[in-house]
Amino acid sequence: MSILKQKEKQRNPSEGVAEFYNATTDKFLQVYGEVIQAFRTNNVSDYLDYTINSAQLQSRQHIIDAGCGVAGPACYFATQLPELKIEACTISEVQQAKANEKIAEKNLQSRVRVTLGDYHKLPDLFPENSFDRVIFLESFGHSKNKTLAIESAYKVLKPGGKLYIKDLFVRESNNEWEQLRINHICEQINEGYAYEVGDIHQVFSAIRRQGFILNFIRPPQVDLSQFEHLSISNEFQNLFNVSKIDSWDGYVFPIDFYEILAEKPPFTSAAEMHLYYMNR
Ligand SMILES: C[S@@+](CC[C@H](N)C(=O)[O-])C[C@H]1O[C@@H](n2cnc3c(N)ncnc32)[C@H](O)[C@@H]1O
């Protein structure tokens, strides 16, 4: 077993997350509205439209939104794609209750269903080999066992189904002092938000080891003029007092945002493996 796997196994993969969101969801709603994502566009629906394209969401799919918040994105996707069905999953009871209210307000009960549960245990919550997509929208980074979260998504995806992750990852620098500063700020984020900012190399490796075919890893392709510049998270950081930016002098930006799309192989036999190199 790899050292990473051993370290991950020793921890509760969701430690503190439910308590964190039960206590803070009202504050999140106050600053973020129904879409609890730091990386977004000035007009948040533009970012959700971008997500529909990037995650290749389509009408008639059946998908899991792993870490759904108050189902803001799920309701938006269901409204845009008339026959899409979404299983929205959150670990927070408070979010589940608020999500149910919002779904009822929008009359989407037949298309968006909220399950209270841990995304590390998706096969206990949903049937295996059944879903077209499992999406994690700034929720994956809460996992303290990312290998397990990836395995859990793999099991419930259909052959040919896709995993989509959008999240923040530890930035890298050649400058030793800067890297120490980056690591320190990431630790503050982890403590402040019950997070575990990911290492892109480890996540990439876990996705490949699981057997996924990588479609892409890239920064979200957002036009700079539309980018929200994280001012919303600064407002939030002022509320929480975590990694607050008091001055830009000597400031080190600690993270990179990436989106990842990976496919569960559509074939089952090793003899068909070579097919994956075709038409891609
Ligand atoms: C930053 S919020 C993003 C919410 C939502 N994706 C959105 O865009 O509005 C992170 C979400 O991940 C959920 N989450 C974190 N760890 C989880 C876990 N182990 N199982 C289920 N949900 C989890 C939290 O409850 C919260 O809803």
PDBQT file of the ligand as one rigid body, heavy atoms in Angstrom, charges set to zero:
ROOT
HETATM    1  C1  LIG A 301     -18.105  24.629  -0.867  1.00  0.00    +0.000 C 
HETATM    2  S1  LIG A 301     -19.598  23.706  -0.699  1.00  0.00    +0.000 S 
HETATM    3  C2  LIG A 301     -20.071  23.526  -2.418  1.00  0.00    +0.000 C 
HETATM    4  C3  LIG A 301     -21.526  23.225  -2.530  1.00  0.00    +0.000 C 
HETATM    5  C4  LIG A 301     -22.086  23.074  -3.954  1.00  0.00    +0.000 C 
HETATM    6  N1  LIG A 301     -21.306  22.149  -4.730  1.00  0.00    +0.000 N 
HETATM    7  C5  LIG A 301     -22.234  24.394  -4.645  1.00  0.00    +0.000 C 
HETATM    8  O1  LIG A 301     -21.578  24.579  -5.677  1.00  0.00    +0.000 OA
HETATM    9  O2  LIG A 301     -23.028  25.221  -4.188  1.00  0.00    +0.000 OA
HETATM   10  C6  LIG A 301     -19.008  22.054  -0.289  1.00  0.00    +0.000 C 
HETATM   11  C7  LIG A 301     -20.117  21.028  -0.162  1.00  0.00    +0.000 C 
HETATM   12  O3  LIG A 301     -19.543  19.720  -0.048  1.00  0.00    +0.000 OA
HETATM   13  C8  LIG A 301     -20.297  18.967   0.888  1.00  0.00    +0.000 C 
HETATM   14  N2  LIG A 301     -19.471  17.878   1.399  1.00  0.00    +0.000 N 
HETATM   15  C9  LIG A 301     -18.220  17.955   1.867  1.00  0.00    +0.000 A 
HETATM   16  N3  LIG A 301     -17.783  16.737   2.242  1.00  0.00    +0.000 NA
HETATM   17  C10 LIG A 301     -18.793  15.877   1.990  1.00  0.00    +0.000 A 
HETATM   18  C11 LIG A 301     -18.949  14.482   2.140  1.00  0.00    +0.000 A 
HETATM   19  N4  LIG A 301     -17.987  13.718   2.643  1.00  0.00    +0.000 N 
HETATM   20  N5  LIG A 301     -20.104  13.915   1.749  1.00  0.00    +0.000 NA
HETATM   21  C12 LIG A 301     -21.114  14.682   1.227  1.00  0.00    +0.000 A 
HETATM   22  N6  LIG A 301     -21.016  16.008   1.066  1.00  0.00    +0.000 NA
HETATM   23  C13 LIG A 301     -19.878  16.612   1.441  1.00  0.00    +0.000 A 
HETATM   24  C14 LIG A 301     -20.680  19.987   1.937  1.00  0.00    +0.000 C 
HETATM   25  O4  LIG A 301     -21.754  19.534   2.714  1.00  0.00    +0.000 OA
HETATM   26  C15 LIG A 301     -21.027  21.178   1.044  1.00  0.00    +0.000 C 
HETATM   27  O5  LIG A 301     -22.338  21.029   0.616  1.00  0.00    +0.000 OA
ENDROOT
TORSDOF 0
